[in-house]
Amino acid sequence: MELKNRFIHLKIRRYDISEKPEVIKKSLKIASEATLADLKKELQDLCGITGDKVIKVRYPDNTLIPMLFLLQSPEE
């Protein structure tokens, strides 16, 4: 079985920096064998987050997305 990487396009808002942050567009590459810890580390690196801060992932309608959903392949 071939391992594949996926790209997820994100719009990031850093509420720890500002109450009304600008949107920053980034892409995140996720390996098919990535774990939740790997994903959290990648998001921290992508956003320049240090320390143990809460990361919330949301749909465009502002509802929360469990981070595990990002690890699922679109076929699941």
Secondary structure as the mmCIF struct_conf table of DSSP 4:
data_model
#
loop_
_struct_conf.conf_type_id
_struct_conf.id
_struct_conf.beg_label_comp_id
_struct_conf.beg_label_asym_id
_struct_conf.beg_label_seq_id
_struct_conf.end_label_comp_id
_struct_conf.end_label_asym_id
_struct_conf.end_label_seq_id
STRN STRN1 ASN A 5 ILE A 12
TURN_TY1_P TURN_TY1_P1 TYR A 15 ILE A 17
BEND BEND1 GLU A 19 LYS A 20
HELX_LH_PP_P HELX_LH_PP_P1 PRO A 21 VAL A 23
STRN STRN2 ILE A 24 ALA A 31
TURN_TY1_P TURN_TY1_P2 SER A 32 GLU A 33
HELX_RH_AL_P HELX_RH_AL_P1 LEU A 36 CYS A 47
TURN_TY1_P TURN_TY1_P3 GLY A 48 GLY A 48
BEND BEND2 GLY A 51 ASP A 52
STRN STRN3 ARG A 58 ARG A 58
TURN_TY1_P TURN_TY1_P4 PRO A 60 ASP A 61
BEND BEND3 ASN A 62 ASN A 62
STRN STRN4 LEU A 64 LEU A 64
HELX_RH_AL_P HELX_RH_AL_P2 MET A 67 LEU A 71
BEND BEND4 GLN A 72 GLN A 72
TURN_TY1_P TURN_TY1_P5 PRO A 74 GLU A 75
#
